[in-house]
Amino acid sequence: MADQTLTGTLKRVASDYPSRRALFVAGKLEITYSHLDYLVDFAASRLVEAGILPGYVVALTFPNTVEVRIIFPVRPNSSILFLLLW
């Protein structure tokens, strides 16, 4: 069975449609699915480097910005719980 997590879906879409637009903010930002997948993996690796391990609870505060779309899919199947606070 295919991975039904947000991360699994992103990886599948990035593989199937790497050059399609995933995020767009007029005049400011355009990110493809391939690049978004890279950014999510990069964010995940930085968390691991910082000592955030499976089972940890991490509270994040972000305004409703594109950064939330990058950090939110970070390895939800790793049992790290993210509390998103707007």
Order of alpha helices (4+ residues) and beta strands (2+ residues): alpha-beta-beta-alpha-beta-alpha-beta
